[in-house]
Amino acid sequence: MAMRKIYSEIKGMKLKEVPGYFKPMLSVGFVKKSTQRGLDNYHAKYIETDSIEPLYHICFGGMIFSYLVALPNERRHLEHKRHAEQHGHH
């Protein structure tokens, strides 16, 4: 939804105008305000309604995070195994 909104806003702009559109959005104050607004919306949608979804967010987010942390090590291991098989090592 947010990407669609941004696209519709910059669609009619000239290329020279686009940096001027994004520059205020990259300020510290704008990022803090947007983050606070997002947290307030999350709190209103999930926490105040006693939803179980935040638990799912933590569980699935934790699984994804642990997978991404372990991925480089696993890829190295598989590459080493493939290399050893190609060269006849056990």
Biopython code that builds the backbone (N, CA, C, O; Angstrom):
import numpy as np
from Bio.PDB.StructureBuilder import StructureBuilder

atoms = [
    (1, "MET", "N", (0.819, -1.191, 0.000)),
    (1, "MET", "CA", (0.000, 0.000, 0.000)),
    (1, "MET", "C", (0.861, 1.253, 0.000)),
    (1, "MET", "O", (0.596, 2.185, -0.759)),
    (2, "ALA", "N", (1.878, 1.286, 0.833)),
    (2, "ALA", "CA", (2.728, 2.471, 0.917)),
    (2, "ALA", "C", (3.480, 2.681, -0.385)),
    (2, "ALA", "O", (3.630, 3.817, -0.836)),
    (3, "MET", "N", (3.953, 1.609, -0.992)),
    (3, "MET", "CA", (4.680, 1.734, -2.253)),
    (3, "MET", "C", (3.753, 2.262, -3.348)),
    (3, "MET", "O", (4.170, 3.067, -4.181)),
    (4, "ARG", "N", (2.519, 1.818, -3.348)),
    (4, "ARG", "CA", (1.556, 2.283, -4.335)),
    (4, "ARG", "C", (1.296, 3.776, -4.162)),
    (4, "ARG", "O", (1.173, 4.507, -5.145)),
    (5, "LYS", "N", (1.214, 4.226, -2.912)),
    (5, "LYS", "CA", (0.984, 5.642, -2.623)),
    (5, "LYS", "C", (2.173, 6.470, -3.098)),
    (5, "LYS", "O", (1.993, 7.504, -3.741)),
    (6, "ILE", "N", (3.382, 6.021, -2.786)),
    (6, "ILE", "CA", (4.583, 6.744, -3.205)),
    (6, "ILE", "C", (4.676, 6.782, -4.728)),
    (6, "ILE", "O", (5.002, 7.816, -5.311)),
    (7, "TYR", "N", (4.389, 5.655, -5.363)),
    (7, "TYR", "CA", (4.455, 5.608, -6.822)),
    (7, "TYR", "C", (3.459, 6.573, -7.450)),
    (7, "TYR", "O", (3.786, 7.274, -8.408)),
    (8, "SER", "N", (2.248, 6.608, -6.912)),
    (8, "SER", "CA", (1.252, 7.514, -7.487)),
    (8, "SER", "C", (1.633, 8.978, -7.265)),
    (8, "SER", "O", (1.276, 9.837, -8.071)),
    (9, "GLU", "N", (2.353, 9.270, -6.181)),
    (9, "GLU", "CA", (2.764, 10.647, -5.922)),
    (9, "GLU", "C", (3.933, 11.083, -6.798)),
    (9, "GLU", "O", (3.994, 12.244, -7.203)),
    (10, "ILE", "N", (4.856, 10.183, -7.097)),
    (10, "ILE", "CA", (6.022, 10.585, -7.891)),
    (10, "ILE", "C", (5.819, 10.324, -9.385)),
    (10, "ILE", "O", (6.656, 10.715, -10.198)),
    (11, "LYS", "N", (4.743, 9.683, -9.742)),
    (11, "LYS", "CA", (4.509, 9.329, -11.142)),
    (11, "LYS", "C", (4.504, 10.561, -12.048)),
    (11, "LYS", "O", (5.059, 10.516, -13.145)),
    (12, "GLY", "N", (3.896, 11.643, -11.613)),
    (12, "GLY", "CA", (3.802, 12.825, -12.444)),
    (12, "GLY", "C", (4.967, 13.791, -12.309)),
    (12, "GLY", "O", (4.991, 14.812, -12.997)),
    (13, "MET", "N", (5.929, 13.506, -11.448)),
    (13, "MET", "CA", (7.053, 14.412, -11.226)),
    (13, "MET", "C", (8.115, 14.256, -12.298)),
    (13, "MET", "O", (8.229, 13.222, -12.956)),
    (14, "LYS", "N", (8.892, 15.327, -12.450)),
    (14, "LYS", "CA", (10.070, 15.248, -13.294)),
    (14, "LYS", "C", (11.199, 14.669, -12.451)),
    (14, "LYS", "O", (11.148, 14.719, -11.222)),
    (15, "LEU", "N", (12.195, 14.130, -13.094)),
    (15, "LEU", "CA", (13.292, 13.464, -12.392)),
    (15, "LEU", "C", (14.016, 14.396, -11.432)),
    (15, "LEU", "O", (14.477, 13.954, -10.380)),
    (16, "LYS", "N", (14.124, 15.662, -11.768)),
    (16, "LYS", "CA", (14.798, 16.627, -10.906)),
    (16, "LYS", "C", (14.033, 16.873, -9.609)),
    (16, "LYS", "O", (14.629, 17.280, -8.611)),
    (17, "GLU", "N", (12.721, 16.632, -9.608)),
    (17, "GLU", "CA", (11.880, 16.890, -8.438)),
    (17, "GLU", "C", (11.866, 15.728, -7.445)),
    (17, "GLU", "O", (11.514, 15.918, -6.281)),
    (18, "VAL", "N", (12.241, 14.539, -7.886)),
    (18, "VAL", "CA", (12.147, 13.342, -7.038)),
    (18, "VAL", "C", (13.053, 13.422, -5.803)),
    (18, "VAL", "O", (12.582, 13.101, -4.712)),
    (19, "PRO", "N", (14.334, 13.833, -5.910)),
    (19, "PRO", "CA", (15.144, 13.932, -4.688)),
    (19, "PRO", "C", (14.560, 14.913, -3.672)),
    (19, "PRO", "O", (14.646, 14.677, -2.467)),
    (20, "GLY", "N", (13.972, 15.999, -4.143)),
    (20, "GLY", "CA", (13.342, 16.950, -3.243)),
    (20, "GLY", "C", (12.134, 16.365, -2.528)),
    (20, "GLY", "O", (11.796, 16.785, -1.421)),
    (21, "TYR", "N", (11.483, 15.394, -3.162)),
    (21, "TYR", "CA", (10.345, 14.714, -2.545)),
    (21, "TYR", "C", (10.816, 13.765, -1.441)),
    (21, "TYR", "O", (10.190, 13.681, -0.384)),
    (22, "PHE", "N", (11.919, 13.050, -1.687)),
    (22, "PHE", "CA", (12.382, 12.046, -0.731)),
    (22, "PHE", "C", (13.252, 12.612, 0.383)),
    (22, "PHE", "O", (13.316, 12.023, 1.462)),
    (23, "LYS", "N", (13.919, 13.729, 0.155)),
    (23, "LYS", "CA", (14.853, 14.268, 1.140)),
    (23, "LYS", "C", (14.215, 14.526, 2.506)),
    (23, "LYS", "O", (14.810, 14.151, 3.517)),
    (24, "PRO", "N", (13.031, 15.148, 2.588)),
    (24, "PRO", "CA", (12.426, 15.343, 3.911)),
    (24, "PRO", "C", (12.058, 14.023, 4.600)),
    (24, "PRO", "O", (12.007, 13.957, 5.829)),
    (25, "MET", "N", (11.807, 12.988, 3.822)),
    (25, "MET", "CA", (11.440, 11.690, 4.398)),
    (25, "MET", "C", (12.625, 10.986, 5.041)),
    (25, "MET", "O", (12.442, 10.052, 5.821)),
    (26, "LEU", "N", (13.831, 11.421, 4.724)),
    (26, "LEU", "CA", (15.022, 10.777, 5.263)),
    (26, "LEU", "C", (15.581, 11.504, 6.482)),
    (26, "LEU", "O", (16.658, 11.159, 6.970)),
    (27, "SER", "N", (14.870, 12.490, 6.967)),
    (27, "SER", "CA", (15.340, 13.199, 8.154)),
    (27, "SER", "C", (15.075, 12.358, 9.404)),
    (27, "SER", "O", (14.196, 11.497, 9.404)),
    (28, "VAL", "N", (15.832, 12.612, 10.457)),
    (28, "VAL", "CA", (15.713, 11.860, 11.700)),
    (28, "VAL", "C", (14.333, 12.064, 12.314)),
    (28, "VAL", "O", (13.723, 11.114, 12.806)),
    (29, "GLY", "N", (13.843, 13.290, 12.286)),
    (29, "GLY", "CA", (12.536, 13.579, 12.866)),
    (29, "GLY", "C", (11.407, 12.850, 12.155)),
    (29, "GLY", "O", (10.490, 12.339, 12.798)),
    (30, "PHE", "N", (11.474, 12.802, 10.816)),
    (30, "PHE", "CA", (10.438, 12.105, 10.049)),
    (30, "PHE", "C", (10.468, 10.606, 10.327)),
    (30, "PHE", "O", (9.422, 9.974, 10.473)),
    (31, "VAL", "N", (11.675, 10.041, 10.401)),
    (31, "VAL", "CA", (11.804, 8.600, 10.671)),
    (31, "VAL", "C", (11.274, 8.280, 12.069)),
    (31, "VAL", "O", (10.574, 7.284, 12.251)),
    (32, "LYS", "N", (11.605, 9.122, 13.059)),
    (32, "LYS", "CA", (11.100, 8.888, 14.419)),
    (32, "LYS", "C", (9.589, 8.970, 14.459)),
    (32, "LYS", "O", (8.934, 8.134, 15.082)),
    (33, "LYS", "N", (9.024, 9.988, 13.788)),
    (33, "LYS", "CA", (7.577, 10.169, 13.778)),
    (33, "LYS", "C", (6.885, 9.000, 13.079)),
    (33, "LYS", "O", (5.852, 8.521, 13.547)),
    (34, "SER", "N", (7.444, 8.545, 11.972)),
    (34, "SER", "CA", (6.864, 7.418, 11.236)),
    (34, "SER", "C", (6.946, 6.132, 12.048)),
    (34, "SER", "O", (6.006, 5.338, 12.057)),
    (35, "THR", "N", (8.068, 5.926, 12.728)),
    (35, "THR", "CA", (8.226, 4.734, 13.562)),
    (35, "THR", "C", (7.226, 4.754, 14.714)),
    (35, "THR", "O", (6.600, 3.737, 15.013)),
    (36, "GLN", "N", (7.078, 5.899, 15.353)),
    (36, "GLN", "CA", (6.129, 6.013, 16.455)),
    (36, "GLN", "C", (4.704, 5.783, 15.969)),
    (36, "GLN", "O", (3.915, 5.123, 16.645)),
    (37, "ARG", "N", (4.372, 6.322, 14.803)),
    (37, "ARG", "CA", (3.034, 6.124, 14.246)),
    (37, "ARG", "C", (2.798, 4.646, 13.942)),
    (37, "ARG", "O", (1.710, 4.129, 14.196)),
    (38, "GLY", "N", (3.818, 3.957, 13.396)),
    (38, "GLY", "CA", (3.695, 2.529, 13.119)),
    (38, "GLY", "C", (3.520, 1.708, 14.391)),
    (38, "GLY", "O", (2.709, 0.783, 14.433)),
    (39, "LEU", "N", (4.286, 2.050, 15.428)),
    (39, "LEU", "CA", (4.150, 1.338, 16.704)),
    (39, "LEU", "C", (2.784, 1.588, 17.338)),
    (39, "LEU", "O", (2.188, 0.680, 17.918)),
    (40, "ASP", "N", (2.292, 2.818, 17.225)),
    (40, "ASP", "CA", (0.959, 3.126, 17.754)),
    (40, "ASP", "C", (-0.123, 2.340, 17.010)),
    (40, "ASP", "O", (-1.054, 1.819, 17.623)),
    (41, "ASN", "N", (0.010, 2.260, 15.689)),
    (41, "ASN", "CA", (-0.953, 1.482, 14.898)),
    (41, "ASN", "C", (-0.895, 0.002, 15.255)),
    (41, "ASN", "O", (-1.932, -0.651, 15.368)),
    (42, "TYR", "N", (0.316, -0.532, 15.435)),
    (42, "TYR", "CA", (0.478, -1.939, 15.816)),
    (42, "TYR", "C", (-0.161, -2.184, 17.178)),
    (42, "TYR", "O", (-0.872, -3.172, 17.368)),
    (43, "HIS", "N", (0.092, -1.288, 18.119)),
    (43, "HIS", "CA", (-0.467, -1.431, 19.459)),
    (43, "HIS", "C", (-1.993, -1.415, 19.420)),
    (43, "HIS", "O", (-2.647, -2.223, 20.078)),
    (44, "ALA", "N", (-2.546, -0.497, 18.651)),
    (44, "ALA", "CA", (-4.002, -0.408, 18.553)),
    (44, "ALA", "C", (-4.601, -1.634, 17.873)),
    (44, "ALA", "O", (-5.677, -2.094, 18.255)),
    (45, "LYS", "N", (-3.910, -2.165, 16.868)),
    (45, "LYS", "CA", (-4.457, -3.277, 16.094)),
    (45, "LYS", "C", (-4.313, -4.622, 16.808)),
    (45, "LYS", "O", (-5.213, -5.458, 16.729)),
    (46, "TYR", "N", (-3.197, -4.843, 17.502)),
    (46, "TYR", "CA", (-2.941, -6.170, 18.051)),
    (46, "TYR", "C", (-2.943, -6.220, 19.582)),
    (46, "TYR", "O", (-3.512, -7.146, 20.160)),
    (47, "ILE", "N", (-2.335, -5.269, 20.230)),
    (47, "ILE", "CA", (-2.175, -5.343, 21.677)),
    (47, "ILE", "C", (-3.478, -5.018, 22.390)),
    (47, "ILE", "O", (-3.891, -5.747, 23.292)),
    (48, "GLU", "N", (-4.125, -3.937, 21.996)),
    (48, "GLU", "CA", (-5.355, -3.538, 22.675)),
    (48, "GLU", "C", (-6.515, -4.497, 22.417)),
    (48, "GLU", "O", (-7.471, -4.532, 23.193)),
    (49, "THR", "N", (-6.445, -5.264, 21.353)),
    (49, "THR", "CA", (-7.520, -6.208, 21.033)),
    (49, "THR", "C", (-7.270, -7.588, 21.625)),
    (49, "THR", "O", (-8.045, -8.511, 21.374)),
    (50, "ASP", "N", (-6.200, -7.750, 22.407)),
    (50, "ASP", "CA", (-5.829, -9.036, 23.007)),
    (50, "ASP", "C", (-5.686, -10.144, 21.960)),
    (50, "ASP", "O", (-6.104, -11.282, 22.174)),
    (51, "SER", "N", (-5.095, -9.787, 20.845)),
    (51, "SER", "CA", (-4.880, -10.739, 19.763)),
    (51, "SER", "C", (-3.681, -11.630, 20.089)),
    (51, "SER", "O", (-2.779, -11.233, 20.826)),
    (52, "ILE", "N", (-3.690, -12.839, 19.528)),
    (52, "ILE", "CA", (-2.562, -13.750, 19.715)),
    (52, "ILE", "C", (-1.513, -13.541, 18.623)),
    (52, "ILE", "O", (-0.432, -14.126, 18.690)),
    (53, "GLU", "N", (-1.811, -12.726, 17.630)),
    (53, "GLU", "CA", (-0.891, -12.531, 16.509)),
    (53, "GLU", "C", (0.484, -12.004, 16.896)),
    (53, "GLU", "O", (1.457, -12.402, 16.255)),
    (54, "PRO", "N", (0.642, -11.125, 17.912)),
    (54, "PRO", "CA", (2.008, -10.727, 18.274)),
    (54, "PRO", "C", (2.891, -11.910, 18.669)),
    (54, "PRO", "O", (4.096, -11.893, 18.416)),
    (55, "LEU", "N", (2.308, -12.928, 19.284)),
    (55, "LEU", "CA", (3.072, -14.130, 19.613)),
    (55, "LEU", "C", (3.545, -14.821, 18.336)),
    (55, "LEU", "O", (4.685, -15.278, 18.260)),
    (56, "TYR", "N", (2.675, -14.897, 17.342)),
    (56, "TYR", "CA", (3.064, -15.467, 16.054)),
    (56, "TYR", "C", (4.161, -14.632, 15.405)),
    (56, "TYR", "O", (5.101, -15.177, 14.825)),
    (57, "HIS", "N", (4.043, -13.310, 15.503)),
    (57, "HIS", "CA", (5.065, -12.441, 14.912)),
    (57, "HIS", "C", (6.422, -12.708, 15.547)),
    (57, "HIS", "O", (7.434, -12.755, 14.848)),
    (58, "ILE", "N", (6.453, -12.881, 16.856)),
    (58, "ILE", "CA", (7.713, -13.148, 17.552)),
    (58, "ILE", "C", (8.257, -14.516, 17.164)),
    (58, "ILE", "O", (9.448, -14.655, 16.883)),
    (59, "CYS", "N", (7.391, -15.528, 17.147)),
    (59, "CYS", "CA", (7.850, -16.887, 16.813)),
    (59, "CYS", "C", (8.380, -16.968, 15.386)),
    (59, "CYS", "O", (9.495, -17.439, 15.161)),
    (60, "PHE", "N", (7.593, -16.515, 14.435)),
    (60, "PHE", "CA", (8.016, -16.598, 13.037)),
    (60, "PHE", "C", (9.177, -15.658, 12.757)),
    (60, "PHE", "O", (10.078, -16.004, 11.992)),
    (61, "GLY", "N", (9.171, -14.476, 13.362)),
    (61, "GLY", "CA", (10.289, -13.557, 13.199)),
    (61, "GLY", "C", (11.578, -14.139, 13.758)),
    (61, "GLY", "O", (12.645, -13.980, 13.165)),
    (62, "GLY", "N", (11.482, -14.815, 14.900)),
    (62, "GLY", "CA", (12.648, -15.464, 15.491)),
    (62, "GLY", "C", (13.177, -16.585, 14.614)),
    (62, "GLY", "O", (14.387, -16.740, 14.454)),
    (63, "MET", "N", (12.263, -17.370, 14.043)),
    (63, "MET", "CA", (12.692, -18.454, 13.151)),
    (63, "MET", "C", (13.373, -17.894, 11.906)),
    (63, "MET", "O", (14.412, -18.404, 11.488)),
    (64, "ILE", "N", (12.804, -16.859, 11.315)),
    (64, "ILE", "CA", (13.394, -16.257, 10.123)),
    (64, "ILE", "C", (14.752, -15.648, 10.454)),
    (64, "ILE", "O", (15.709, -15.807, 9.695)),
    (65, "PHE", "N", (14.836, -14.949, 11.590)),
    (65, "PHE", "CA", (16.106, -14.338, 11.992)),
    (65, "PHE", "C", (17.176, -15.405, 12.209)),
    (65, "PHE", "O", (18.304, -15.248, 11.740)),
    (66, "SER", "N", (16.841, -16.488, 12.912)),
    (66, "SER", "CA", (17.840, -17.527, 13.169)),
    (66, "SER", "C", (18.260, -18.218, 11.872)),
    (66, "SER", "O", (19.422, -18.597, 11.720)),
    (67, "TYR", "N", (17.323, -18.382, 10.939)),
    (67, "TYR", "CA", (17.653, -18.964, 9.647)),
    (67, "TYR", "C", (18.640, -18.064, 8.900)),
    (67, "TYR", "O", (19.629, -18.543, 8.345)),
    (68, "LEU", "N", (18.364, -16.758, 8.891)),
    (68, "LEU", "CA", (19.236, -15.828, 8.175)),
    (68, "LEU", "C", (20.610, -15.720, 8.819)),
    (68, "LEU", "O", (21.603, -15.523, 8.120)),
    (69, "VAL", "N", (20.683, -15.847, 10.137)),
    (69, "VAL", "CA", (21.978, -15.806, 10.821)),
    (69, "VAL", "C", (22.786, -17.057, 10.501)),
    (69, "VAL", "O", (24.002, -16.980, 10.325)),
    (70, "ALA", "N", (22.129, -18.198, 10.425)),
    (70, "ALA", "CA", (22.821, -19.463, 10.183)),
    (70, "ALA", "C", (23.087, -19.722, 8.700)),
    (70, "ALA", "O", (23.889, -20.594, 8.363)),
    (71, "LEU", "N", (22.438, -18.991, 7.826)),
    (71, "LEU", "CA", (22.549, -19.255, 6.391)),
    (71, "LEU", "C", (23.974, -19.157, 5.845)),
    (71, "LEU", "O", (24.371, -20.056, 5.103)),
    (72, "PRO", "N", (24.760, -18.145, 6.154)),
    (72, "PRO", "CA", (26.125, -18.103, 5.601)),
    (72, "PRO", "C", (26.975, -19.297, 6.028)),
    (72, "PRO", "O", (27.739, -19.827, 5.221)),
    (73, "ASN", "N", (26.853, -19.723, 7.270)),
    (73, "ASN", "CA", (27.611, -20.871, 7.743)),
    (73, "ASN", "C", (27.161, -22.142, 7.023)),
    (73, "ASN", "O", (27.990, -22.970, 6.647)),
    (74, "GLU", "N", (25.875, -22.295, 6.833)),
    (74, "GLU", "CA", (25.352, -23.479, 6.150)),
    (74, "GLU", "C", (25.794, -23.502, 4.692)),
    (74, "GLU", "O", (26.136, -24.561, 4.167)),
    (75, "ARG", "N", (25.791, -22.358, 4.042)),
    (75, "ARG", "CA", (26.231, -22.291, 2.649)),
    (75, "ARG", "C", (27.715, -22.640, 2.529)),
    (75, "ARG", "O", (28.118, -23.337, 1.598)),
    (76, "ARG", "N", (28.530, -22.153, 3.477)),
    (76, "ARG", "CA", (29.950, -22.510, 3.474)),
    (76, "ARG", "C", (30.119, -24.017, 3.639)),
    (76, "ARG", "O", (30.931, -24.638, 2.954)),
    (77, "HIS", "N", (29.348, -24.596, 4.552)),
    (77, "HIS", "CA", (29.436, -26.036, 4.801)),
    (77, "HIS", "C", (29.064, -26.818, 3.537)),
    (77, "HIS", "O", (29.763, -27.760, 3.165)),
    (78, "LEU", "N", (27.984, -26.438, 2.885)),
    (78, "LEU", "CA", (27.548, -27.157, 1.682)),
    (78, "LEU", "C", (28.537, -26.981, 0.534)),
    (78, "LEU", "O", (28.778, -27.917, -0.228)),
    (79, "GLU", "N", (29.106, -25.792, 0.407)),
    (79, "GLU", "CA", (30.102, -25.559, -0.640)),
    (79, "GLU", "C", (31.353, -26.395, -0.381)),
    (79, "GLU", "O", (31.927, -26.945, -1.320)),
    (80, "HIS", "N", (31.784, -26.499, 0.876)),
    (80, "HIS", "CA", (32.938, -27.324, 1.222)),
    (80, "HIS", "C", (32.643, -28.796, 0.927)),
    (80, "HIS", "O", (33.499, -29.511, 0.406)),
    (81, "LYS", "N", (31.452, -29.238, 1.256)),
    (81, "LYS", "CA", (31.058, -30.631, 1.009)),
    (81, "LYS", "C", (31.048, -30.915, -0.493)),
    (81, "LYS", "O", (31.531, -31.961, -0.928)),
    (82, "ARG", "N", (30.501, -29.991, -1.289)),
    (82, "ARG", "CA", (30.457, -30.176, -2.740)),
    (82, "ARG", "C", (31.871, -30.201, -3.320)),
    (82, "ARG", "O", (32.174, -31.011, -4.197)),
    (83, "HIS", "N", (32.716, -29.326, -2.835)),
    (83, "HIS", "CA", (34.092, -29.286, -3.310)),
    (83, "HIS", "C", (34.833, -30.566, -2.967)),
    (83, "HIS", "O", (35.603, -31.071, -3.784)),
    (84, "ALA", "N", (34.616, -31.096, -1.778)),
    (84, "ALA", "CA", (35.265, -32.346, -1.368)),
    (84, "ALA", "C", (34.791, -33.528, -2.205)),
    (84, "ALA", "O", (35.576, -34.415, -2.537)),
    (85, "GLU", "N", (33.499, -33.535, -2.544)),
    (85, "GLU", "CA", (32.975, -34.630, -3.375)),
    (85, "GLU", "C", (33.535, -34.580, -4.790)),
    (85, "GLU", "O", (33.779, -35.620, -5.402)),
    (86, "GLN", "N", (33.739, -33.373, -5.311)),
    (86, "GLN", "CA", (34.276, -33.225, -6.658)),
    (86, "GLN", "C", (35.729, -33.682, -6.738)),
    (86, "GLN", "O", (36.173, -34.172, -7.776)),
    (87, "HIS", "N", (36.462, -33.523, -5.647)),
    (87, "HIS", "CA", (37.877, -33.861, -5.644)),
    (87, "HIS", "C", (38.164, -35.191, -4.978)),
    (87, "HIS", "O", (39.327, -35.504, -4.725)),
    (88, "GLY", "N", (37.151, -35.978, -4.686)),
    (88, "GLY", "CA", (37.332, -37.327, -4.182)),
    (88, "GLY", "C", (37.688, -37.459, -2.736)),
    (88, "GLY", "O", (38.147, -38.521, -2.316)),
    (89, "HIS", "N", (37.493, -36.409, -1.939)),
    (89, "HIS", "CA", (37.754, -36.500, -0.506)),
    (89, "HIS", "C", (36.501, -36.997, 0.198)),
    (89, "HIS", "O", (35.393, -36.908, -0.332)),
    (90, "HIS", "N", (36.696, -37.518, 1.392)),
    (90, "HIS", "CA", (35.545, -38.043, 2.132)),
    (90, "HIS", "C", (34.974, -37.007, 3.004)),
    (90, "HIS", "O", (33.996, -37.262, 3.708)),
]
sb = StructureBuilder()
sb.init_structure("model")
sb.init_model(0)
sb.init_chain("A")
sb.init_seg("    ")
for serial, (resi, resn, name, xyz) in enumerate(atoms, 1):
    if name == "N":
        sb.init_residue(resn, " ", resi, " ")
    sb.init_atom(name, np.array(xyz, "f"), 0.0, 1.0, " ", f" {name:<3s}", serial, name[0])
structure = sb.get_structure()
